[in-house]
Amino acid sequence: MNTPNIKKNVHQESKIYILPNTFTAGNLFFGFLSIILCIQGKFNAQSAGESVNQVAALITQNSNITSTATGYYLLAILCILASCFCDALDGRVARLSGKTSLFGKEFDSLADSVSFGMAPCLLMFFLVLQPIEGMKDSYSNLLKNTGWLIGFIYMLCAAIRLGRFNVLTNPYILGHEKYENGDYFSGLPAPAAAGTVASIALTMLSLDLQGIIPILLIPLMLLIAWLMISNIPYPSFKHVSWTASMRFRSFVALIISIVLIILLREYSFAILFLTYVFYAPLKYLPRGLKIISYKFKKLRKK
């Protein structure tokens, strides 16, 4: 008796709705293009000439871009940010049109694993996790031995984060509403993590800080990787619309964000993403300290 319903559910959940999945395909396309640009910047930087630099000059205020490799990396970063934009739209379009399906969720996560796992990982591997000319021997040897491992840890955590999200929001699992329709994500979302990494790399290239920033970026990458698989609640903006109301401080924060983007251009993305990354841990730090203190006292009593 239940067989027809099962077949109907399978058919319904495997439908490919054109509009939302087009944005997901765009997400995947930009992620793939970012990977290609990173590889070209690393191994084939001289083939494109000045055309790449001319396009890259539109991204940054730095007019002294002389390395074609830098131009390729800037375009790769732009592609990652474009993937974030497409990812923000696909789910919203699906919900507004009522065209959600399990296929869309799985397709979205597979695209995210490329755009927000592999692409930023490869970008940072070429820019930060490999030895460069003039680097100290001790630091150079450290990167030779552990650079690939650090990159893999980041990509692994991104994949785990995406897999866990699919499980928590599966409509056939009891309690999924809390995670699917709630105002918070469990752990740092992979798109925000990738956007943070890409925006920091953008600032590093724009200010020509390749020799200074890398030593700080490695612990930051590992921290971001841990935040992705943590249970720290991060604000979700998926229910925000033009008709939604907001608190006064949220409205002020929105205006400040717009002003930063206008005034600081490419540097504003790093500020906005880092604010989002550290907002939740700092907000819930007192609560976490209380929990740790309570457990410590409980252990001492034993």
N, C-alpha and C positions, 0 to 999 in steps of 0.2 A: 504493500500500500504506500509506503514511503518512497519507493523508487522514483516515481515521476517527479516528486518534489526535489529529490536529490539531483536529478538530471536538470531540472529547471534552475536550481541554484548554481550548478556548475556552469551552465550555459550563460546565466546572467553575470556571474562573477568573472567570466573569461572574455567578456565583450571588450572590444577595443574602441573606445570613444575618441573621435578624431581630434577635437580641440584640446582637451587636457593632455592627451598623449603626444600631441604635436609639440607642446611645450616641454614635455619630458624628453622627446627626441632631440629638441634643441639643446637641452641640458647636456645630453650625451654627446651631441655634436661638438659643442664648445669644449667639453672635457677632453674629447679625442683630439681636437685641434690644438689645445694647450699642450698636450703631450708631444705632438708633432713639432710644435714651435720650440719646445724645450730641447728636443733632440737636435733640431736644426741649429739652435743657438750654441749648443755644445760641440757639435761635430761638423757643421757645414755653414759656419757663420759668414764666410766671405762670398757666398754664391749669390746673395740677393742684392748686394751693393747698397746704395743709399736709399732705395725705396722703402726698406723696412724701417730705417731711422726716421724717415719723413713721417711715416704713419705713427711711429712710437713717440715722436715729438708732440703729437696732439694729445698724448696721455699725460705727460709730465711737463712741469714748468722749467725743468732743466734743459737748456738749449745746447748744452755741450756734450750731447751723445755722440761719441766718436766710435764706439764699438758696435758692430752689427750684432754681436752676440747679445749685448744689452738690449738692443731693439727687439730681438726675438723674445727675450725673457719678458719684456714689458708687454708685448702682445699676448704672451702666454698667460700673464697675470690678468690681463683684461678679459681673456676667455674664461678664466675661472670665475671672475666676478659676474660675467654674463651668464654662466651656469647657475650661479646663486640667484640671479634675477629670474631665469626660467623656472628654477625649482620653486621659487616663491609663488609663481603664477599657476603652475600646473594643478596643485592641490586646491587652490582657491577657485580656479575656473571649474574644476570637477564638482566642488561642493555647491557653487552657485548655480550650476546647470543641472545638478542632481545626477550627474553621470559618473558616479564613483564605482569602482570595481576592485576586486582583489588583484586582477591583472595590472591595473594602473598602479597599485601600491608596490607590487613586485617589480614592475618595470621601472618605477621611480627609484627604488632602492638599488637596482642593478646599474642604472645610470649614475646614481650618486656615488657608487663605489668607484666608478671611473673618474668622475669630475671632482669629487671631494675626498677621494682616497688616493688613487694613483697619480692624478695630475699634480696636486700640491706636494705630494711626496717626492715626485721626480723633480719638480721645480726646486725644492729645498735641497735635494740630494746634489744637484748640479751647482747650486749657488752657495750652499753652506756646508754640506756634509762631505765635501771633497777638498783636499789640500789645494791651496792656491800659492802663486809665486810670492816669496817674501815671508811666508808663514814660518813660525818657529818650528824647529825639528820635532820637539816634544808634542806639540799640538798637531803637527802634520801626521806624525806616526799614529796618534790617537784616532784621527779621522780615518786613516787608511784601514785601521783594524775594526773600528766601531761605527763608522758612518753609515754603512749599509744596514747595520742592525738597528740604529736609531730610526732610520727611514722605515724599516719594516715594522717596528713597534707602532709607529704612527698609523701606518696603513692597516695593520692588524686591528688596532683599537677602533678605527673608522668602520671597518667591516663588521666588528662585533656590535658597535653602536647601531648600525643600520639593521643588522639581523635582529637585535633585541627590540628595536622599534617595531618591526614587522610582527613580532610575536605579541607584544603588548597591545597593539592596535588591531589584532585579528578579530573580526566581528563574530567569529564562532567560539571565541574564548571568553568565559565568564569574567566580567569586570573590565572588559576592554574600554568601556565608555569613559572610565576615569582618565585614561591616557589618550584616547582618540578625540574626545570632546572637551578635555580640560584646558585650562589656561596656562599649563606648564608642561615642559618636556622633562623627562627623566634623564638627566645628563646633558652635556653640551651637544647641541645638534651638529651633525657632520658639516652641513653647509656653512654654519657660523665658524666652525674650526678652520675650514678651508679658506673662508674669506679672511680670517685673521692672519693666517700664514701668508696668503697672497698679498694682503695689504701691507704687511710688514716688509715683505720682499720688495714691493713697489716703492715704499719709503726708502729702503736701503739702496735701491738702484737710482732713485731720483736724487738722493743726496750724496751718491757715490761713497757709500760707507761699507763696501764689501769687506774691507780689512778690519773693521771695528766691531760691527754688529754680530757676525757669526758666532762668536764665543758666547753671546747672550741668548742667541736664538735656539741653541740646542736644548738647554733646560726648559725654555719656554715651549718648544715643540713637545717635549716629554710631558710637561704639565698639561698642555692642551689635549694630548692623547689620553691622559688619565681622566681629565674632566669629561671626555666623551663617554667613558664607560662607568663614570660615577653615577650616584643616585641624586645628585644635587639638582633641585628643581630650577629650570631656566624658563623665563617668561616666553610664552608663545604668542605670536601676533597673527595667527591664522584666522581669528575671528574679528580682527580689526577691519572696519570698512569706513566709507565716507560718512555714513549715517550713524556710526557708533559714537557714543559719548566717552569722554576721558576725564581723568582728574586734572586739576590745574597744573600740578607739577609735571604730569606726563605731557601736557600741552606745551609747557615751557621747554621741556626736554626735546620735543619734536622741533620747535622753532630753532633752538640752539643747534640741533643736528643739521637743519637746512642751511643755517648761516655758516656753519663749519664747512659744509660741502662747497658752498659758493666761494668762501674766502680762501680756504686751504687746499681746495681741489683734491689732488691725489693723496695728500697727507691726512685728509679728514677720515678716510676709510680706516686707517690703522687706529685712530682715536676712537671711532665709533665701535669697531669690532672689539677692541681691547676693553672698552667700557662694558660691553655686553658680556664678554668672557669673565671678567672679574666681579661684575655686579652681584651675581648669585652667590659665589663663594663668600664674599665679604658680608652679604646680607645675612647668610645663614651660619656665619662663623660663631657668633655667640651661642646659638642653639647647638651647634656641633660640640663646642667646648663643654656645655652643660651635660650633654650625653656622655662624653668621654669622662668627665669628672664623676658622674653618677656610676658608670661602670667601674671606674678605678676604686671608688669607695666600696662598691659591692664586692670587689675582689679582695680588698683589704680585710673586710669583715669575715670572709671565708678563711 
